[in-house]
Amino acid sequence: MFVTVTMSLLEGLATTLKIFGLTLLMALPLGLIISFGSMSKIGIIKWPVKTFIWIIRGTPLMLQLFVFAFGPGLMFDIKGMDLFLAVMIAFVINYACYFSEIFRGGIESIPKGQYEAGAVLGLTKTQVFFKIVLMQVIKHILPPMSNEFLTLVKDTALANTIMIYEITWNAKRFMNSEHIIWPLFYSGAFYLAVCGILTLLFGFIEKKLDYYKG
């Protein structure tokens, strides 16, 4: 029984890691783009972006999952919506908005004098950002970003609410069929293992970036 449960949870872990990896791959660059929009001096760009961020951050991720999974079918009679695609859309948009605020805070924390110094050296704004500012921004945003990464690992469990077979779903399946509860607690060990690895990874990165004191 233990081996059967373990193999099932490992299958669920593969789905969990897939959601986690794809979300980061798409949400991080999208979050950076959204942060530029929220910092724009053009009102017609800034305020719609800020309003969108407010809506996404102010509503539960579970609600957003249901909206993307079942909303198109109910509102536009679109049938056969892929549930995994709905999960990815909801997760990417949700985390991109959270990441955007972290990026914005990191970028705005850099003294304007550094931008001016780059301009004096003849660098363009793009060159100043990537050659001078970016690594300092990464240093500043690493702690809050690590928290979001760990939260994302645990939030993947919400995917089971729309029948995506990740770790929690597979654990619940044994509870329903065998009337036992230990697989649910056992599934926690998988989340702890992934979060532990990420914690060690971020600790290593923080030490590597210690020389950026800005």
Buried (B, 14 or more C-beta within 10 A) or exposed (E): EEEEBBEBBEBBBEBBBBBBEBBBEBBBEBBBEBBBBBBBEEEEBBEEBBEBBEEBEEEEBBEBBBBBBBBBEEEEEEEEBEBBEBBBBBBBBBBBBBBBBBBBBBBEEBEEEBBEEBEEEEBEEEBBBEEBBBBBBBBBBBEBBBEBBBBBBBBBBBBBBBEBBBBBBBBBBBEEEEEEEBBBEBBEEBBEEBBEEBEEEBEEBEEEBEEEEE
